[in-house]
Amino acid sequence: MALSLGIDLAWGLGATKPPNETGLCALDASGRILDAGWARGPAAVDEWVGAVLAEYRPSTGETNSTVVIAIDAPLIVPNASGMRECEREVARGYGRWKVGANASNQALASKAGEVLLELLERRGVAYTDGTAPVAPGGAVAFECYPYTTLVGCPEFGYDVERPRYKRLNTTIPGAEARERRAAATDDLIHRTLHLRAADPPLDLASHPATAELATTPTPVRGEAARKHREDLLDAALCAWTAALWHRHGSARTQSLGTRDPATIDVDARGRVAAIVAPYRGAQFRGDAPAVRHPDRGIGEN
């Protein structure tokens, strides 16, 4: 039995104002969403994780139930400036689909991921760079990036480029751009509904908060309301990414930033900064053709 948690973490710590909302989603192996919602700040997110584990992890009745947490935020940031290698590899592997990653380094104020990881470690959740399987009964967390999931998984059907459900298209009039963004969001939600028949499954309709995404249209105006929905949708995508990694491992996902010892970013504890990203075709390490790692067996248990 595996429990998959998705966290679309607001990167800022909210030093001068309350932090932005973080989307949260907990998924079981059958595709049922056990809990979903929002929190503000790493401490509140950590409390949610603790509550979910306390309520649902023992309910399996199995001593070997595992927990996999996928977090959309930089978790290991040892570089003083510039970009991490895993972020460069996003551009190399997924740039054709118009997917790139923001830079993260020690000079930036967006440290919520590092703070959250430290809190999770106190709960017994270990960081993983995605290159080794989680032990039965273990709990791990890794960094993910939902855009790589959307273009890296054929289930969504984004074969040419990423969906424009976040930033506005500045090349067209504002009103039209807002309408197109709302339509792109609703289309993505519609595609995500089909994951209830995927392997692993995700049933958006199984929880009231995520079900509302499908039953109410995305507002064309009102940034706060639109972002509220987007954060929850991204959290569900993160949870599904966690389940995908655990279920299929290196047959469907890769660990960006871990390949070349000369370029990897490693912190003082020897942890490698990595992004676990689903892939297909030429997305594999930015090369073509794709190959499978047959030896690691991630997700076979």
FIBAVO-525627 format. One record per residue (C-alpha): x, y, z. Coordinates in steps of 0.05 Angstrom, whole numbers, padded with zeros to 5 digits, always signed. Example, Ala and Ser with C-alpha at 12.3 -4.5 7.8 and 13.67 -1.06 7.14 Angstrom:
BEGIN
+00246-00090+00156/+00273-00021+00143/
END
This chain:
BEGIN
+00000+00000+00000/+00027+00068-00018/+00005+00138+00001/+00024+00193-00048/+00023+00265-00027/+00028+00325-00073/+00049+00394-00050/+00048+00455-00096/+00089+00496-00049/+00090+00572-00050/+00165+00586-00053/+00167+00649-00011/+00169+00649+00065/+00124+00710+00072/+00174+00754+00109/+00137+00819+00096/+00066+00792+00083/+00030+00726+00092/+00057+00672+00046/+00017+00652-00015/-00027+00591-00015/+00001+00521-00022/-00041+00468-00055/-00045+00400-00021/-00068+00332-00044/-00065+00262-00013/-00076+00202-00058/-00082+00128-00044/-00062+00071-00089/-00133+00062-00116/-00134+00133-00142/-00179+00160-00087/-00162+00229-00062/-00162+00223+00014/-00152+00297+00029/-00143+00361-00010/-00140+00434+00005/-00094+00492+00019/-00046+00518+00072/+00000+00578+00080/+00073+00571+00099/+00119+00510+00110/+00097+00500+00182/+00024+00494+00164/+00041+00447+00106/+00083+00404+00153/+00024+00401+00201/-00021+00378+00144/+00028+00323+00126/+00030+00300+00198/-00046+00299+00202/-00053+00260+00138/-00001+00209+00159/-00033+00201+00227/-00102+00191+00198/-00089+00149+00137/-00023+00113+00143/-00044+00066+00199/-00111+00052+00166/-00078+00006+00116/-00065-00045+00169/+00002-00059+00137/+00069-00047+00169/+00103-00037+00101/+00058+00019+00076/+00101+00071+00041/+00095+00146+00034/+00120+00185-00026/+00115+00261-00026/+00126+00302-00089/+00138+00376-00078/+00138+00430-00131/+00193+00474-00100/+00269+00472-00096/+00289+00426-00038/+00365+00421-00044/+00398+00487-00064/+00473+00484-00052/+00493+00532-00109/+00511+00603-00089/+00486+00633-00155/+00460+00616-00223/+00419+00553-00238/+00423+00483-00213/+00441+00428-00262/+00372+00396-00255/+00340+00462-00278/+00386+00464-00338/+00366+00393-00356/+00293+00413-00355/+00307+00462-00412/+00350+00412-00450/+00300+00355-00445/+00233+00392-00447/+00249+00458-00482/+00219+00433-00547/+00152+00431-00510/+00165+00503-00486/+00180+00480-00415/+00235+00511-00374/+00251+00518-00300/+00262+00580-00259/+00331+00588-00229/+00341+00575-00155/+00403+00591-00114/+00425+00612-00044/+00421+00686-00061/+00345+00683-00073/+00292+00691-00019/+00250+00631-00042/+00271+00581+00011/+00205+00550+00032/+00224+00483+00001/+00287+00477+00042/+00250+00497+00106/+00194+00447+00092/+00244+00390+00078/+00277+00403+00145/+00210+00399+00180/+00191+00335+00143/+00257+00303+00162/+00238+00311+00235/+00177+00268+00219/+00221+00214+00190/+00211+00233+00117/+00277+00226+00079/+00298+00265+00018/+00308+00225-00045/+00337+00246-00111/+00295+00192-00145/+00351+00146-00165/+00336+00091-00114/+00271+00058-00093/+00237+00075-00027/+00243+00018+00022/+00177-00017+00042/+00148+00022+00099/+00192+00082+00086/+00174+00154+00074/+00210+00198+00023/+00202+00266-00010/+00228+00290-00077/+00225+00353-00119/+00180+00353-00181/+00156+00401-00234/+00085+00392-00259/+00100+00418-00329/+00147+00359-00341/+00090+00313-00319/+00041+00345-00368/+00087+00340-00429/+00124+00278-00406/+00062+00234-00399/+00023+00215-00462/-00039+00208-00419/-00049+00283-00423/-00040+00288-00498/+00006+00350-00498/+00048+00325-00555/+00070+00392-00583/+00076+00441-00525/+00055+00453-00453/-00015+00479-00438/-00019+00554-00425/-00057+00551-00360/-00012+00595-00318/+00019+00658-00349/-00019+00702-00397/+00000+00704-00470/+00026+00775-00476/+00026+00774-00552/-00050+00780-00555/-00100+00829-00522/-00109+00820-00448/-00182+00801-00449/-00170+00747-00502/-00109+00723-00464/-00149+00714-00400/-00204+00676-00437/-00153+00630-00470/-00119+00617-00403/-00184+00598-00370/-00202+00553-00428/-00133+00520-00424/-00143+00507-00350/-00211+00476-00360/-00184+00433-00417/-00128+00409-00372/-00177+00392-00317/-00219+00353-00368/-00157+00314-00390/-00138+00300-00317/-00206+00269-00305/-00186+00213-00352/-00131+00192-00304/-00182+00153-00264/-00170+00097-00315/-00094+00107-00317/-00038+00067-00284/-00032+00092-00231/-00102+00122-00225/-00123+00191-00201/-00197+00206-00191/-00209+00280-00185/-00282+00267-00171/-00267+00227-00108/-00259+00288-00063/-00305+00349-00058/-00249+00401-00066/-00219+00370-00129/-00287+00350-00157/-00306+00424-00156/-00250+00437-00206/-00289+00398-00257/-00359+00422-00240/-00344+00497-00240/-00311+00536-00296/-00245+00572-00285/-00259+00647-00276/-00235+00691-00332/-00225+00749-00284/-00204+00748-00211/-00132+00727-00204/-00139+00702-00132/-00196+00655-00148/-00161+00629-00210/-00095+00618-00173/-00133+00583-00117/-00157+00531-00167/-00090+00525-00202/-00053+00510-00137/-00100+00453-00121/-00096+00425-00191/-00020+00427-00189/-00021+00392-00122/-00062+00336-00152/-00012+00331-00209/+00045+00328-00159/+00010+00272-00121/+00001+00233-00185/+00074+00244-00202/+00092+00214-00135/+00048+00154-00150/+00077+00147-00221/+00149+00146-00194/+00131+00095-00142/+00092+00051-00190/+00137+00054-00252/+00203+00083-00230/+00255+00092-00285/+00209+00063-00338/+00168+00127-00336/+00209+00178-00296/+00280+00204-00294/+00322+00241-00242/+00346+00306-00274/+00412+00333-00247/+00441+00267-00225/+00477+00242-00287/+00545+00276-00291/+00589+00278-00228/+00624+00339-00257/+00561+00381-00258/+00515+00355-00203/+00498+00401-00146/+00512+00369-00078/+00500+00398-00009/+00543+00389+00053/+00505+00325+00071/+00519+00294+00003/+00447+00302-00022/+00442+00314-00097/+00395+00369-00122/+00347+00333-00170/+00280+00340-00203/+00241+00275-00214/+00208+00284-00282/+00165+00237-00325/+00193+00229-00395/+00179+00201-00463/+00219+00198-00527/+00274+00250-00535/+00259+00279-00466/+00303+00226-00435/+00363+00265-00406/+00354+00312-00464/+00378+00257-00512/+00345+00212-00563/+00323+00157-00565/+00295+00140-00497/+00322+00080-00458/+00298+00045-00396/+00339+00033-00333/+00324-00041-00321/+00366-00049-00258/+00336-00003-00206/+00266-00032-00200/+00235+00030-00170/+00161+00018-00156/+00163-00057-00163/+00144-00069-00091/
END
